[in-house]
Amino acid sequence: MKNIDMGNYCTQLRPQNKNSHLPPPDLTTLINNHEKKIPDSTYWIENFREALSRSDQRTEQVWRVQLLEFVLVAREALREGLEDQHIVNSLQEYLEEGGLAVSDYLLRESLADDIKKLIESTHGAKGTRAVLSGRRPATSAVLDKVRKVLLDPSVWRTLENEYSRYLKSNPPPPTLAVLLSIL
């Protein structure tokens, strides 16, 4: 049995990186950390979501939080595929009229139509027949369109700009990080 005195134990709890109590430096890191479930990533995503919500309320234009939610769901779709009906329904909800601004209107409408067709092909008698026969609707073209929408300047760059604005506001670190930095 290894004997650990209190000073050593506290240094083991302290984050090794002095900047670990700071928010991720960019949007990509924030989302990657959240997807990997890295400690404090949920705190930073929720804190960013709250900042977006405050901006939405201040400007009386509700789109920022929805944009973040769309990006999270779209990345989940790219990671896990479109077999989960919840992911497909969420994508459809964000693509409904007025839900998501994409600079390429035709791409947005094409993706919305493909998702609608995908949902229709998995419901009712058609869906039952497809499952029983082992045929699943082709989703690679839909996922390619999801990827293109994510990279659209009106989506990714806009959210990156919002995250930069959030970082400039010097968001507070998680309480645990503050307590551990005192030790």
Wavefront OBJ file of the C-alpha trace (Angstrom):
o trace
v 0.000 0.000 0.000
v 1.366 3.370 -1.007
v 1.449 6.058 1.657
v 0.409 9.499 0.342
v 0.624 12.577 2.541
v -1.812 15.483 2.090
v 0.529 17.793 0.179
v 1.189 15.172 -2.468
v -2.492 14.369 -2.734
v -3.411 18.024 -3.361
v -0.773 18.379 -6.048
v -2.204 15.295 -7.735
v -5.651 16.941 -7.801
v -4.290 20.195 -9.217
v -4.532 20.356 -12.993
v -1.154 19.790 -14.597
v -1.758 22.548 -17.124
v -1.974 26.021 -15.598
v -4.352 27.083 -18.398
v -6.807 24.229 -17.799
v -9.171 26.569 -15.952
v -9.369 28.771 -19.040
v -11.965 28.217 -21.753
v -10.861 26.378 -24.888
v -9.057 28.759 -27.278
v -11.401 28.205 -30.224
v -14.759 26.761 -31.189
v -13.304 23.582 -32.681
v -11.474 22.760 -29.453
v -14.595 23.524 -27.408
v -16.738 21.143 -29.446
v -14.061 18.437 -29.681
v -13.561 18.547 -25.905
v -17.317 18.317 -25.399
v -17.556 15.310 -27.732
v -14.672 13.589 -25.918
v -16.317 14.407 -22.563
v -13.145 16.043 -21.259
v -13.507 17.439 -17.708
v -14.995 20.936 -17.625
v -16.111 20.698 -21.278
v -19.771 20.550 -20.265
v -19.242 23.632 -18.113
v -17.769 25.603 -21.029
v -20.454 24.479 -23.515
v -23.224 25.397 -21.057
v -21.552 28.709 -20.240
v -21.242 29.504 -23.970
v -24.893 28.476 -24.502
v -25.969 30.848 -21.716
v -23.940 33.683 -23.282
v -25.615 33.000 -26.639
v -28.998 32.999 -24.946
v -28.282 36.374 -23.325
v -27.250 37.754 -26.733
v -30.472 36.401 -28.245
v -32.532 38.092 -25.531
v -30.622 41.351 -25.809
v -31.081 41.588 -29.586
v -34.548 39.986 -29.564
v -33.407 37.651 -32.345
v -33.459 33.989 -31.408
v -30.921 32.118 -33.565
v -27.602 31.804 -31.746
v -28.495 28.978 -29.366
v -30.239 27.123 -32.197
v -27.122 27.463 -34.331
v -24.975 25.915 -31.587
v -27.508 23.120 -31.080
v -27.592 22.432 -34.817
v -23.793 22.207 -34.977
v -23.737 19.762 -32.050
v -26.470 17.577 -33.587
v -24.915 17.709 -37.068
v -21.530 16.642 -35.709
v -23.232 13.825 -33.810
v -24.866 12.746 -37.081
v -21.485 12.740 -38.826
v -19.947 10.704 -35.992
v -22.732 8.187 -35.429
v -24.667 8.162 -38.697
v -28.354 8.709 -39.317
v -29.712 5.454 -37.907
v -30.845 7.176 -34.695
v -34.277 8.646 -35.362
v -33.736 11.319 -32.706
v -30.767 12.736 -34.646
v -32.725 12.767 -37.917
v -35.743 14.433 -36.300
v -33.523 17.036 -34.648
v -31.853 17.871 -37.970
v -35.272 18.231 -39.590
v -36.426 20.528 -36.797
v -33.426 22.846 -37.243
v -33.860 22.931 -41.023
v -37.539 23.862 -40.944
v -38.380 27.225 -42.457
v -36.681 30.009 -40.520
v -34.682 27.596 -38.374
v -31.171 27.796 -39.789
v -29.554 30.351 -42.061
v -27.280 28.852 -44.717
v -25.661 31.000 -47.390
v -26.375 28.343 -50.032
v -30.178 28.230 -50.054
v -30.293 25.342 -52.550
v -28.018 23.231 -50.339
v -30.200 23.943 -47.309
v -33.394 23.034 -49.162
v -31.819 19.936 -50.701
v -30.693 18.734 -47.264
v -34.127 19.460 -45.772
v -35.795 17.473 -48.598
v -33.377 14.560 -48.216
v -33.978 14.388 -44.476
v -37.731 14.516 -45.021
v -37.448 11.626 -47.518
v -35.240 9.716 -45.083
v -37.843 10.086 -42.339
v -40.640 9.034 -44.681
v -38.690 5.975 -45.809
v -38.298 4.770 -42.230
v -41.941 5.214 -41.189
v -45.003 3.144 -41.948
v -45.129 0.150 -44.252
v -42.129 1.293 -46.314
v -39.970 1.509 -43.228
v -41.122 -1.853 -41.921
v -40.398 -3.514 -45.272
v -36.958 -1.898 -45.438
v -36.050 -3.102 -41.936
v -37.354 -6.630 -42.550
v -35.488 -6.933 -45.844
v -32.314 -5.519 -44.306
v -32.263 -2.522 -46.653
v -31.568 0.797 -45.044
v -31.964 4.042 -46.955
v -28.707 5.439 -48.324
v -27.445 8.087 -45.953
v -23.994 8.893 -47.332
v -25.315 11.650 -49.641
v -27.286 13.154 -46.763
v -24.240 13.083 -44.486
v -22.181 14.747 -47.219
v -24.742 17.565 -47.362
v -24.714 17.848 -43.561
v -20.921 18.231 -43.734
v -21.250 20.946 -46.391
v -23.837 22.826 -44.327
v -21.545 22.671 -41.280
v -18.736 24.214 -43.320
v -21.003 26.904 -44.744
v -19.767 30.393 -43.759
v -23.185 31.334 -42.387
v -22.994 28.421 -40.001
v -19.430 27.744 -38.873
v -17.855 31.187 -39.275
v -20.838 32.869 -37.631
v -20.610 30.560 -34.623
v -16.830 31.043 -34.481
v -17.367 34.810 -34.363
v -19.858 34.378 -31.525
v -17.345 32.234 -29.641
v -14.618 34.868 -30.143
v -16.991 37.465 -28.721
v -17.677 35.133 -25.790
v -13.942 34.737 -25.109
v -13.470 38.512 -25.133
v -15.997 38.752 -22.290
v -13.537 36.811 -20.053
v -15.918 34.047 -18.910
v -15.455 32.859 -15.320
v -13.689 29.518 -14.785
v -15.482 26.565 -13.178
v -15.711 26.779 -9.391
v -13.657 23.607 -8.899
v -10.814 25.029 -11.011
v -10.764 28.152 -8.840
v -10.701 26.105 -5.647
v -7.939 23.838 -6.929
v -5.856 26.814 -8.065
v -5.913 28.128 -4.483
v -4.535 24.868 -3.054
l 1 2 3 4 5 6 7 8 9 10 11 12 13 14 15 16 17 18 19 20 21 22 23 24 25 26 27 28 29 30 31 32 33 34 35 36 37 38 39 40 41 42 43 44 45 46 47 48 49 50 51 52 53 54 55 56 57 58 59 60 61 62 63 64 65 66 67 68 69 70 71 72 73 74 75 76 77 78 79 80 81 82 83 84 85 86 87 88 89 90 91 92 93 94 95 96 97 98 99 100 101 102 103 104 105 106 107 108 109 110 111 112 113 114 115 116 117 118 119 120 121 122 123 124 125 126 127 128 129 130 131 132 133 134 135 136 137 138 139 140 141 142 143 144 145 146 147 148 149 150 151 152 153 154 155 156 157 158 159 160 161 162 163 164 165 166 167 168 169 170 171 172 173 174 175 176 177 178 179 180 181 182 183
